Amino acid sequence: MAYISTETVAKIRKVIKEVFPTPSYKFSIRRDNSGSLRVAVLKSPYDMSELTDDYGYSSINQYHMDQYDGIIGQDATEFLRDIKAIIVEAGDWWDKSDAMTDYFNTAFYYNISVGNYEKDYTQSRV
């Protein structure tokens, strides 16, 4: 059963904030219920306006990151890949699921977004 502890969320938050310091970067990192993590990029030096909708929000498909290279550029896509890598490594994430047999077994679920419903994404000036 998927579960993420408060301590694991704090560890992921700490690593992300160490790697991507303020004021150039801003994140919202929250535990959603007890089984999932939500990481929203609220501010970064990359232009990701092509991803966001009219409300300044976009959900990122962490399984197909290559699709964003042509939209936001390779540097911005690499930034999103780095966030995913931190979640996987700092959170000790694993996935032993087998969709063919309808067996789902993962450490926890996670979502990455650009902006969120409460605050739009903004590009920081370098």
C-alpha positions as CSV (number, residue, x, y, z in Angstrom):
1,M,0.0,0.0,0.0
2,A,1.3,3.4,-1.0
3,Y,2.4,5.5,2.0
4,I,4.6,8.6,2.4
5,S,5.5,9.8,5.9
6,T,5.8,13.4,7.0
7,E,9.6,12.8,7.6
8,T,10.0,11.7,3.9
9,V,8.2,14.8,2.7
10,A,10.5,16.9,4.9
11,K,13.6,15.2,3.5
12,I,12.5,15.7,-0.1
13,R,11.6,19.3,0.6
14,K,15.0,19.9,2.2
15,V,17.0,18.4,-0.7
16,I,14.9,20.3,-3.3
17,K,15.5,23.6,-1.5
18,E,19.2,22.9,-1.2
19,V,19.6,22.1,-4.9
20,F,17.3,24.9,-6.1
21,P,17.7,27.9,-3.6
22,T,15.5,30.9,-3.3
23,P,15.0,33.6,-4.6
24,S,15.3,32.2,-8.1
25,Y,13.2,29.1,-7.3
26,K,10.0,28.6,-5.3
27,F,8.1,25.3,-4.7
28,S,5.1,24.0,-3.0
29,I,5.8,20.5,-1.6
30,R,2.9,18.9,0.2
31,R,1.7,15.5,1.3
32,D,-1.7,14.7,-0.1
33,N,-3.5,12.3,2.2
34,S,-1.1,9.6,3.3
35,G,-0.2,8.1,-0.1
36,S,0.9,10.8,-2.4
37,L,3.2,13.8,-2.7
38,R,2.5,17.0,-4.7
39,V,5.4,19.1,-5.9
40,A,4.5,22.3,-7.7
41,V,7.1,24.6,-9.3
42,L,5.9,28.1,-8.6
43,K,8.9,30.1,-9.7
44,S,12.1,29.3,-11.7
45,P,14.3,31.0,-14.2
46,Y,12.9,28.9,-17.1
47,D,10.1,30.0,-19.4
48,M,7.4,27.4,-19.0
49,S,4.6,29.6,-20.2
50,E,3.9,27.3,-23.1
51,L,3.0,24.5,-20.7
52,T,0.6,26.5,-18.5
53,D,-3.1,27.0,-19.3
54,D,-5.1,30.2,-18.9
55,Y,-5.0,29.7,-15.1
56,G,-1.1,29.5,-15.0
57,Y,-1.1,25.7,-14.2
58,S,0.0,22.5,-15.9
59,S,0.4,19.0,-14.7
60,I,3.6,17.3,-15.8
61,N,3.7,13.7,-17.0
62,Q,6.7,12.3,-15.2
63,Y,6.7,9.2,-17.3
64,H,7.2,11.0,-20.6
65,M,9.5,13.9,-19.9
66,D,11.0,13.9,-23.4
67,Q,7.8,15.3,-24.8
68,Y,8.6,18.7,-23.2
69,D,12.0,19.2,-24.9
70,G,10.4,20.8,-28.0
71,I,8.0,22.9,-26.0
72,I,10.0,24.5,-23.2
73,G,13.5,23.6,-24.2
74,Q,16.1,21.1,-23.0
75,D,17.3,23.1,-20.0
76,A,13.8,23.4,-18.5
77,T,13.1,19.8,-19.2
78,E,16.3,18.8,-17.5
79,F,15.2,20.9,-14.5
80,L,12.0,18.9,-14.3
81,R,14.0,15.6,-14.6
82,D,16.2,16.8,-11.7
83,I,13.1,17.3,-9.5
84,K,11.9,13.8,-10.4
85,A,15.3,12.4,-9.6
86,I,15.3,14.1,-6.2
87,I,11.9,12.7,-5.4
88,V,13.0,9.2,-6.4
89,E,16.3,9.3,-4.6
90,A,15.6,11.3,-1.4
91,G,12.2,9.6,-1.0
92,D,13.5,6.0,-1.5
93,W,10.8,5.6,-4.1
94,W,10.2,2.2,-5.7
95,D,7.6,0.7,-8.0
96,K,6.9,-3.1,-8.2
97,S,3.7,-2.7,-10.0
98,D,2.5,-5.0,-12.8
99,A,-0.4,-3.6,-14.8
100,M,-0.8,-6.8,-16.8
101,T,-1.9,-8.7,-13.7
102,D,-3.6,-5.6,-12.1
103,Y,-1.0,-5.6,-9.3
104,F,0.0,-2.1,-8.0
105,N,2.7,-1.9,-5.4
106,T,4.6,1.4,-5.0
107,A,6.2,3.3,-2.2
108,F,4.0,6.4,-2.8
109,Y,2.5,8.3,-5.7
110,Y,3.8,11.7,-6.7
111,N,2.7,14.5,-9.0
112,I,4.8,17.3,-10.4
113,S,3.1,20.4,-11.7
114,V,4.1,23.9,-13.0
115,G,2.1,26.3,-10.9
116,N,-0.9,25.1,-8.8
117,Y,-4.6,25.9,-8.4
118,E,-3.8,28.5,-5.7
119,K,-0.8,30.3,-7.3
120,D,0.3,30.7,-10.9
121,Y,3.7,29.9,-12.2
122,T,6.1,32.9,-12.6
123,Q,9.4,33.1,-14.3
124,S,12.1,34.6,-12.1
125,R,14.6,37.1,-13.5
126,V,18.2,35.9,-13.4
